Amino acid sequence: MQLWVGLGNPGAQYALNRHNVGFMAIDALAEIHNFGPVQKKFQGWLQEGRIGRDKVLLLKPATFMNESGRAVSEAMRFYKLEPDALTVFHDELDIDPFRVKVKQGGGHAGHNGLRSIAQHIGPDYRRIRLGIGHPGHKDRVTGYVLGNYTKAEMDPLADMLGAVAAEADRLVDGDDTRFMNDVALRMRD
C-alpha cells in the first residue's frame, strides 16, 4: 500500500493557486483512475483506489500547507506505513512551469508543506516536484505562489496533470526515471 499526498490549502479561494497544484494532481489521479468517494479522515480528504494492481491512498491535508505533516503522520501511523511508502506532490519554484521531476529525500528548500512533513516523519520520502517557475525576484515569490494560474496557463496545466495521472503506474512500480521521461514525452505532443 502506498500513500500519495497532494499539498495545498483548503478553501475555494485557493483552488487555482500555483501553491495548490499538489491538490490538483491528486484530483486528476482520483478521476483518471476511478478512485472511491472522498472520506474526511486524518485531518484531510482521503480516497482509496488502485493504480495497476497496487492499492493507493490519496490524501489532501485540510490543515493548511504549514501543518501538512500532522495529517500525513496521522495517516501513516494508522496504516503502519514507513516513509518509503509516501509520495508527496507539490509545487516547485526551481523548476520551469509544467515540468515534472521526481526526487527521493532531501531538504525542503523553503517549502512550508515539505518542512512540516519532515518535522513529523523525517525527510526520506519521494517527492513529485511540479514546476511552477520563479517570478524572478524573491520579493515577488509569495504573491506569485499564492496567485492563481492565468487563463493562458490552463491548457498546459491540464496537459501536465493529465500526463502525471496517465503515467502514474510508473510511480507505483517505483520506476521514477521512466515516469519523468513518459510525462515529458506526453507534454511534447
BELMO-V880105 format. One record per residue. N is the residue number from 1. RES is the residue in one small letter. OMEGA is omega in whole degrees, 0 to 359 (NA if undefined). Layout:
BEGIN
n=N res=RES omega=OMEGA
n=N res=RES omega=OMEGA
END
This chain:
BEGIN
n=1 res=m omega=178
n=2 res=q omega=175
n=3 res=l omega=178
n=4 res=w omega=186
n=5 res=v omega=173
n=6 res=g omega=180
n=7 res=l omega=179
n=8 res=g omega=176
n=9 res=n omega=180
n=10 res=p omega=176
n=11 res=g omega=183
n=12 res=a omega=182
n=13 res=q omega=180
n=14 res=y omega=192
n=15 res=a omega=183
n=16 res=l omega=176
n=17 res=n omega=175
n=18 res=r omega=181
n=19 res=h omega=183
n=20 res=n omega=182
n=21 res=v omega=175
n=22 res=g omega=175
n=23 res=f omega=182
n=24 res=m omega=179
n=25 res=a omega=179
n=26 res=i omega=178
n=27 res=d omega=179
n=28 res=a omega=178
n=29 res=l omega=182
n=30 res=a omega=182
n=31 res=e omega=185
n=32 res=i omega=183
n=33 res=h omega=174
n=34 res=n omega=178
n=35 res=f omega=180
n=36 res=g omega=182
n=37 res=p omega=179
n=38 res=v omega=176
n=39 res=q omega=174
n=40 res=k omega=182
n=41 res=k omega=172
n=42 res=f omega=180
n=43 res=q omega=181
n=44 res=g omega=180
n=45 res=w omega=185
n=46 res=l omega=172
n=47 res=q omega=179
n=48 res=e omega=178
n=49 res=g omega=180
n=50 res=r omega=169
n=51 res=i omega=190
n=52 res=g omega=181
n=53 res=r omega=185
n=54 res=d omega=175
n=55 res=k omega=179
n=56 res=v omega=174
n=57 res=l omega=177
n=58 res=l omega=183
n=59 res=l omega=171
n=60 res=k omega=180
n=61 res=p omega=177
n=62 res=a omega=187
n=63 res=t omega=192
n=64 res=f omega=188
n=65 res=m omega=188
n=66 res=n omega=181
n=67 res=e omega=182
n=68 res=s omega=182
n=69 res=g omega=178
n=70 res=r omega=181
n=71 res=a omega=181
n=72 res=v omega=182
n=73 res=s omega=178
n=74 res=e omega=179
n=75 res=a omega=181
n=76 res=m omega=178
n=77 res=r omega=182
n=78 res=f omega=182
n=79 res=y omega=179
n=80 res=k omega=181
n=81 res=l omega=175
n=82 res=e omega=181
n=83 res=p omega=180
n=84 res=d omega=176
n=85 res=a omega=185
n=86 res=l omega=172
n=87 res=t omega=182
n=88 res=v omega=177
n=89 res=f omega=184
n=90 res=h omega=176
n=91 res=d omega=182
n=92 res=e omega=179
n=93 res=l omega=188
n=94 res=d omega=177
n=95 res=i omega=180
n=96 res=d omega=180
n=97 res=p omega=174
n=98 res=f omega=170
n=99 res=r omega=183
n=100 res=v omega=178
n=101 res=k omega=176
n=102 res=v omega=179
n=103 res=k omega=176
n=104 res=q omega=178
n=105 res=g omega=178
n=106 res=g omega=182
n=107 res=g omega=183
n=108 res=h omega=177
n=109 res=a omega=178
n=110 res=g omega=180
n=111 res=h omega=186
n=112 res=n omega=176
n=113 res=g omega=178
n=114 res=l omega=178
n=115 res=r omega=181
n=116 res=s omega=179
n=117 res=i omega=179
n=118 res=a omega=179
n=119 res=q omega=183
n=120 res=h omega=185
n=121 res=i omega=184
n=122 res=g omega=186
n=123 res=p omega=190
n=124 res=d omega=176
n=125 res=y omega=183
n=126 res=r omega=178
n=127 res=r omega=171
n=128 res=i omega=186
n=129 res=r omega=183
n=130 res=l omega=188
n=131 res=g omega=173
n=132 res=i omega=181
n=133 res=g omega=182
n=134 res=h omega=182
n=135 res=p omega=176
n=136 res=g omega=180
n=137 res=h omega=185
n=138 res=k omega=179
n=139 res=d omega=182
n=140 res=r omega=186
n=141 res=v omega=185
n=142 res=t omega=180
n=143 res=g omega=180
n=144 res=y omega=182
n=145 res=v omega=181
n=146 res=l omega=176
n=147 res=g omega=179
n=148 res=n omega=169
n=149 res=y omega=179
n=150 res=t omega=178
n=151 res=k omega=181
n=152 res=a omega=181
n=153 res=e omega=187
n=154 res=m omega=179
n=155 res=d omega=177
n=156 res=p omega=177
n=157 res=l omega=179
n=158 res=a omega=178
n=159 res=d omega=181
n=160 res=m omega=181
n=161 res=l omega=177
n=162 res=g omega=179
n=163 res=a omega=179
n=164 res=v omega=181
n=165 res=a omega=182
n=166 res=a omega=183
n=167 res=e omega=185
n=168 res=a omega=179
n=169 res=d omega=177
n=170 res=r omega=178
n=171 res=l omega=179
n=172 res=v omega=182
n=173 res=d omega=180
n=174 res=g omega=180
n=175 res=d omega=186
n=176 res=d omega=181
n=177 res=t omega=179
n=178 res=r omega=176
n=179 res=f omega=181
n=180 res=m omega=180
n=181 res=n omega=183
n=182 res=d omega=175
n=183 res=v omega=179
n=184 res=a omega=178
n=185 res=l omega=178
n=186 res=r omega=182
n=187 res=m omega=179
n=188 res=r omega=185
n=189 res=d omega=NA
END
